[in-house]
Every structure is written in structure tokens, then in C-alpha cells.
Amino acid sequence: MQSANPAATESAKIAALFVETGGCYFGLPNVDPWDEPRDARKYDGPWRIIAHPPCARWGRYWSGAPMFPGRYKKGDDGGCFASALQSVRTYGGILEHPEGSAAWDHFGLTKPPRAGGWVYADFDGGWTCCVEQGAYGHRARKATWLYAHGIDVRPLAWGKAPGDFVRLDDGYHSPEDRRRAVKLGACQRLSHRQRAATPIAFRDLLINLVSRAAA
């Protein structure tokens, strides 16, 4: 395995792949964080993982911003998602991506129900579900799909998180959205960094899940 990050200790039990440099997975004694300079595609064990592969090429605007259609190729993420999926299947753990990720179709994974609950993701022993990060402290609902393998999956906060949340995407696409924007103010729109951030409570939930081996 590539030499450990100085922020991790020899007792690390979880590897966090494709995470932000200096982000919420750094500085934890039991987590070995792999940011862009380390290149998580090179991870070769031995610990179970939490993977946050980049999602830009798998989402709604995979081809680029609306004013630049066709700028990028769908799924062209340098093999990051494929690597993360293989690592989860090999070492055990959880992969996280936005709800509606085209990677689920591309890699033959079952799309989870919006209402929540773990369902079989594939014929390889994987599970998948949909959960809102808003239930764990995100300012937006941020519906998220999880793929889990080799761990003991547990009930999460299923369904719509209670409360009033900010939109995740840019712009206001309906009259209702525009009226809401006027009422709440433009400051209610989140920056890219705020949208991408993983709430501490959600991070801790993933760490807890991954720390439990499959029964």
C-alpha cells in the first residue's frame, strides 16, 4: 500500500477515498484520508473504506454547464467511480453519490427507492439506499444514494427530513421557486463548497456503519 498520510496513524481502521484536502475526514485517529494528491485510485487495502468519488460527470449537468452543452463526456471521471466501486467490493465499505447518479445505470446497480430502505443493489452482495443528508445537518436536503458491501447495514433516517431546506441546484426553475427566492432571499442559495460539504453527523454515521463488519 502507498505510504500512509501523516494525518493518519498506524492504527487507522478506515480509509476515506476521494475526499477534500483538509476536510472533515482529516485529523481523525482511525481514518486514513485519500485526497486528490494521493490519488485514491491507487488504494490497495487493507482497510474498509468510505468513498466519495467525484460526481460532476454523472449528474444532471454531466456535459458541462447549460451554456456549454457537450463539453464533457458522460461518465468521464478518469475511472474514479469504477475504482471506488471495486474498492468497496474488495475491502468492504460504503460509496456515496448524489441521488439520480447515472453511475448506477452504467454499472448495473439497482436504483434505490426515494422513500428509503436498503434494497439489493446487484448480484455481488451489495446493498443500496437513498437518504437525505438534511436529516444529518446539511442545509439542503441533498438526497444521496449509498452503495454498501461487506458491512452490517442498519436503518437510517428514511424519507423526507423534517424542516425547511435550501435548494441544491443553481437557479430557480419554476414560478414557485422564484416566489420562494423572493420570500427567503437570494442568500438562501448555497455555494459550491457548501453544497459539496459532508455534515459531521453524516460523516460519523458512515464511519459507524463501515466500522461494523457484515454479520
ABEGO torsion letter per residue (X at the ends): XBBBBAABBAABABBBBGBBBGBAABGBAABBBBBAAAGAAABAOABBBBBBBBAAAABAAAAEBAABBGABBBGBAGGAAAAAAAAAAAAEEBBBBBBGBAAAAAAGBBBBBAAEEBBBABAAGBBBBBBBAAAAGBABAGBBBBBBBGBBBBBBBBEBBBEBBBBABBEBABAAAAAAAAAAEAAABBBAAAAABBBAAAAAAAAAAAABBBX
